[in-house]
């Protein structure tokens, strides 16, 4: 799956979505977006980047950038790995998401 370019940071590093991960200069940052309303550090982020509506790892995104990121993440999620390892990984993510939603950290 090819990388989806999102933006370039002020210091010249590329932000891309690669294989279902939001990446900064090729290094994985996050596998999902968090709306700014739900982010624990939203005040500092919005002070530094006033137009930010979402965050993925350490990366703030405007609404347009977040839409591009979410679209690329959705495409990556649709590519289903039917191998035993792929199914195990999807189950592990689902169990963790459920536990996290129930308050386990």
KAMOLIN-V902624 format. One record per pair of residues at least 24 apart in sequence whose C-alpha atoms are under 10 Angstrom apart, sorted by the first residue. I is the first residue (numbers start at 1). GAP is how many residues later the second one is. D is the distance in Angstrom with one decimal. If there is no record, write none. Layout:
# KAMOLIN-V902624
I_GAP_D ; I_GAP_D
This chain:
# KAMOLIN-V902624
1_74_9.6 ; 1_75_7.8 ; 1_78_9.0 ; 2_74_9.8 ; 3_69_8.8 ; 4_64_8.6 ; 4_65_8.2 ; 4_67_9.7 ; 4_68_6.6 ; 4_69_9.4 ; 5_63_8.9 ; 5_64_8.9 ; 5_67_9.4 ; 6_55_9.4 ; 6_58_9.7 ; 6_59_6.5 ; 6_60_8.8 ; 6_61_9.9 ; 6_62_6.8 ; 6_63_6.8 ; 6_66_9.4 ; 7_54_9.3 ; 7_58_7.8 ; 7_61_10.0 ; 9_50_9.2 ; 15_44_8.5 ; 15_54_9.7 ; 16_52_9.9 ; 16_53_8.1 ; 16_56_9.2 ; 17_51_9.3 ; 17_52_6.7 ; 17_53_9.2 ; 17_54_9.7 ; 17_55_6.4 ; 17_56_7.0 ; 17_59_8.9 ; 18_54_8.5 ; 18_55_8.6 ; 18_58_8.3 ; 19_53_9.0 ; 19_54_8.1 ; 19_56_9.3 ; 19_57_6.0 ; 19_58_8.7 ; 19_60_9.4 ; 20_49_9.6 ; 20_50_9.7 ; 20_52_7.4 ; 20_53_5.1 ; 20_54_7.9 ; 20_55_8.1 ; 20_56_5.0 ; 20_57_6.6 ; 20_58_9.8 ; 20_59_9.5 ; 21_35_9.5 ; 21_48_9.4 ; 21_51_9.1 ; 21_52_7.2 ; 21_55_8.7 ; 22_34_6.9 ; 22_35_8.1 ; 22_37_8.8 ; 22_47_7.6 ; 22_48_9.7 ; 22_50_9.2 ; 22_51_8.2 ; 23_33_9.2 ; 23_34_9.2 ; 23_36_9.2 ; 24_33_9.7 ; 24_34_9.2 ; 24_35_8.3 ; 28_29_8.9 ; 29_27_6.9 ; 29_28_5.1 ; 29_29_7.0 ; 29_30_8.0 ; 30_25_9.2 ; 30_26_5.5 ; 30_27_5.0 ; 30_28_8.4 ; 30_29_8.9 ; 31_25_7.5 ; 31_26_8.4 ; 31_39_10.0 ; 31_42_7.8 ; 32_24_6.1 ; 32_25_8.3 ; 32_37_8.8 ; 32_38_7.9 ; 32_41_7.6 ; 32_42_9.9 ; 33_24_8.0 ; 33_26_9.5 ; 33_27_9.4 ; 33_28_9.1 ; 33_33_7.5 ; 33_34_9.8 ; 33_36_8.0 ; 33_37_7.3 ; 33_40_9.3 ; 34_26_9.5 ; 34_27_9.9 ; 34_32_9.5 ; 35_25_9.9 ; 35_26_9.6 ; 35_28_9.8 ; 35_31_9.2 ; 36_24_8.8 ; 36_25_9.4
